Amino acid sequence: MKPKKNMQLVTYTKKIIMHINYPEVGVCGLSCRLCPMYNTEAKSRCSGCKSPARMAVGCLFITCAVKKKEIEFCWECEESNTCKKWKKHREAGEKFDSFKCYQTLEKDISFICKNGIDEFEKTQKQRECLLKEMLKDFNEGRSKSYYCIAATILELEELKEALNQAKKESEGINIKEKSKILHLILDNIAFEKKHYLKLRK
């Protein structure tokens, strides 16, 4: 197999485990590209659920799928349809979030199973670009989590239109006021489409 550009070799206790092709997509199906921990410049920045640092910490899905079965995703497992741990995780994701938005987890897994991981990554990279634009031009220092949620939930066209509108309405004003304008636009879209732009606790 020809290695992909972003492929990394994961090691665990000095033993080679496997090649990781998609470090920015979690074993369980979460997208790291839209996570607040991924979109920070602090020392605590996470480079993805299957990055070397995150692999060292681990989670129950990393332990089961990657370290034991040497597969990159839960849906690649022969027991995926009957796995109680993954089922519980997905069911919880329909109601609750952690520091990362889980609202689209089930929809994303369905998309991947139908269209493939490469197609999913294409859409996530587009969302990531829009998120970075929001963070760069409209983040007053307190909106990162909010923008990450919006980039996860809203449709791509909704995000693009919101950004274009915010740019037109915020020329020549300070970052705090610019942020208020984008918040208002995104909140109006969310209200109309019944999206929820907050972490569910």
RATA-V442760 format. One record per backbone hydrogen bond with DSSP energy under -0.5 kcal/mol. CO is the residue of the C=O (numbers start at 1). NH is the residue of the N-H. E is the energy in kcal/mol with one decimal. If there is no record, write none. Layout:
# RATA-V442760
co=<CO:CO>
nh=<NH:NH>
e=<E:E>
This chain:
# RATA-V442760
co=<4:8:8:10:10:12:15:18:19:20:22:23:24:24:26:27:30:30:31:32:35:35:37:38:42:48:51:52:53:54:59:60:61:61:62:62:63:64:65:66:73:74:77:79:79:83:84:85:86:87:88:89:90:91:92:92:100:102:104:105:106:107:108:109:110:111:112:116:117:118:119:120:121:122:123:124:125:126:127:128:129:130:131:132:133:134:135:138:143:144:145:146:147:148:149:150:155:156:157:158:159:160:161:162:163:164:165:166:168:170:174:175:176:177:178:179:180:181:182:183:184:185:186:187:188:189:190:190:195:196:199:200>
nh=<7:10:20:17:18:15:12:10:21:8:25:50:32:33:29:74:26:32:34:35:38:39:46:40:45:51:55:56:57:58:63:64:65:66:66:67:68:69:71:70:76:77:80:82:83:87:88:89:90:91:92:93:94:94:95:96:98:105:108:109:110:111:112:113:114:115:116:120:121:122:123:124:125:126:127:128:129:130:131:132:133:134:135:136:137:138:139:140:147:148:149:150:151:152:153:154:159:160:161:162:163:164:165:166:167:168:169:170:171:173:178:179:180:181:182:183:184:185:186:187:188:189:190:191:192:193:194:195:197:198:201:97>
e=<-1.6:-0.6:-3.4:-2.1:-0.9:-1.6:-2.3:-2.3:-0.6:-2.5:-1.6:-1.7:-2.7:-0.7:-1.1:-2.6:-3.2:-0.7:-0.8:-2.0:-0.8:-1.6:-2.2:-0.6:-1.8:-1.9:-2.8:-1.8:-1.2:-3.3:-2.6:-1.8:-2.6:-0.7:-0.6:-2.5:-0.9:-1.3:-2.1:-0.7:-1.4:-1.8:-1.5:-1.2:-1.2:-1.9:-2.6:-2.0:-2.3:-2.5:-2.4:-1.8:-0.7:-0.8:-1.8:-3.2:-1.6:-2.0:-3.0:-2.4:-2.1:-2.3:-2.6:-2.5:-1.7:-3.3:-2.6:-1.5:-2.5:-1.7:-1.7:-2.3:-2.4:-1.6:-2.3:-2.6:-2.0:-1.8:-2.5:-2.7:-1.7:-2.0:-2.7:-2.2:-2.4:-2.4:-0.6:-0.8:-2.7:-2.3:-2.1:-2.4:-2.6:-1.2:-2.4:-2.1:-2.3:-2.5:-2.5:-2.2:-2.4:-2.4:-2.5:-2.5:-2.3:-1.9:-2.1:-0.9:-0.5:-1.4:-2.4:-2.4:-1.6:-1.9:-2.1:-2.6:-2.3:-2.1:-2.8:-2.9:-2.1:-1.9:-2.7:-2.5:-2.2:-2.7:-0.9:-2.4:-0.6:-0.5:-0.7:-2.8>
